[in-house]
């Protein structure tokens, strides 16, 4: 797999931020997953870390409307600027998810359509990061592939990298880092073929 494609994901979103906003749109096909995420979160807190938050729309916006306070992280400054403009009362940070600054701990973590831009090698240590960032009883929601491998899509005519572990390894990594699977649907047809909802236990 070309190292160029793996190294230019953030640059691609930065360069074509406006196009990404247009193509993403405002349809919230993830609503059922977000509602499950909210139900699984501890009821005494609503601090959420959105990893790969983009502009904050529509996912962070939906969570904010439900009473969450968002800390959003994305590697593309242009997308973070848009999030900050739309939701100035929340915290927006430009950072690579593989090298996060000290952020504290959260009642919920979301990595929706972002985590899968990491290589399989980079995905594995992220589960320890998820655990470190989780308060007791916190909920983790993320999307992933189902089989180990790499694939190159396209965005604005340029290669866009995707990586995945297989489902069994994801489950092993979750358990090893104090998580249990609460909900897991592969290729969910109700939200564009996405999957996953996880919750930590015993942290």
N, C-alpha and C positions, 0 to 999 in steps of 0.2 A: 504494500500500500504506500502511495506517495506521501513522503513526509511533508511535502508542500501543502497538501490538502488538510492534513491534521493541524498544521501550524497557522493556517490562515482563516479559521472559522470566525474568530472575533473580528479580524480585519474585514471580512466579507460583510458581516452584519453592520459594522461601522460605516463602510463605504456605501452600503445600500439601505440605510436605515429607513428612509422614506418609502422605498419600495417594499420593505418588509412590513411596515405599518399598513400599507394598502393591501398587501396580499393576506396578512393575518386577519384583518377585518375585526368586527366587534361581536361576531356570533360566539356565544358561550356554549360550545358543544361539550365542554368539560363540566357543566353544571352538576351533574349527578355525582361525579367524583369529588368536586369541591364540597358539595353538601355532605357526602360521606366523611370527608376530611374534617369538616367542622363538627360533625356529630361525634367523631372519635377523639377530638381534642379534649384536654382537660377543661372542665366547665369553669374553672376559677381563673383562666387566663386566655388571652387572645394575642399573644406576641408571636408573629409569624415571620420566618425567614424565607424569602422568595429567591431561590438561587437560579440565576438566568432569567431575571424578571422582565427583560425587555423594557417596554415603555410603561409597564404596569397595567396595561389594558389588553384584554378585559379581565384577566385573572385576579391580579392584586386589587383592582377596582371593585370586583365582586366581593372579595374578602373584606375589604375596607367597609363596604356597605353593610356587611354582616357584623361589624363591630371589631374587626381585627386591627391591630397596629402592625404595619409592615416595615420590615427592613429588607429592602430589595438590593440584590447584587447582580451586576452584569458587566461583562468585559468591554462592551461597546459604549464609550462615553456619550455618543449621540442618543442612544436609547435611554440611558440614565438621565440625560438632560430633559428628555420628554417626560419621563416619569416624575422627575422633580417638579416640573412645571405643572403637571396635572394634579399631583398630590403633595403639595408642599409641607403638609403636616406630618409626613412620614419620612423615613430615613432611606436614602438612595446612595449606593456606593459603587464606584467603578472598580472592579477587581475580577481577576480570574478565579473561578471556583476552586481551582487546584492550589491556590495560594491566598486563602482568605485572611483578612486581618482579624484581630481579636474582636469578636462580635457579641460575646455573652452567650446565653442559652435561651432557647425558645420553646414555646408550647406546640409549635407546628413548623414543619419544614416542607417546602414545595420545590421540586426540581422538574418542572413540566416542560417537555420538549427542549431540554437544555443539557441534562446529564448525558444524553446519548450522543452528544458531539465529542465526548472524550473517548480516547482509545481504551480498549479493554484493560491495558496496563494501568492507565490513569484512573479508571473507574474503581478498581479494587480498593485502594486506600481511602476513597471517598466515604466508604461506609463507617470507618473509624471517625472521620470528620463529622458525618451525620450524627453519630452517637455523642461525640464531644459537644455538639451544639444543641443537644436535646435536653430539656428539663424532664424530670420524672413524669412518665405518662404521655409524653409528647407524641405527635403523629407525624409520620413521614409519607409524603405523596410524591411518587416519581414515575416517569415513563421510561421504558427501555425496550430493547429488542427481546427476542426469545431464544435465539441461537448465537453461539459464539462466532464472531466474525466482524468484518468491516465492510462498509459499502460507501460508495460515492454517489450522492445525488447532485442536483444542480440548483443553483439560485442565481438569477440574473446572468445566466449563461456561464457561470463559473462553478467549479467543483465544490461541493459541500459535504464534508466528512460526517459519517455516522459509525459508531462502534457499539458492540454489544457483547456481553457474556451470555451464557445460556441460563435458562430459568433455574436449574438446579444450583448453579454457582451463586446466583443472586440470593436464593433462599439460604444457602450455607453462610454467605457473608452477612446477611441480615441476622441470622441466629447468633453468629460469632460476635456480633456487635450489640447484642441485647435487644434485637427486634423480633417481633412475631408478625406473620402475615395475617391481616384482617380481611382484606379484599384483594383479589387478584383475578383479572380477566385478560386473557390474551386476545389481542386484535379486536378490541371492543368496537363493534360496528356502530354503537350509538355516539361515539366521539372520535371518529376518524381512524379507528384501528389502534387506539392507545390502550395501555394497561398499567395497573399497579395502584395499590394503596397499602401502606405498611404502618405498623405502630410499634414503637419500642416498648419493651417490658423489662422491668428490673434494673433500670438505669439509676 
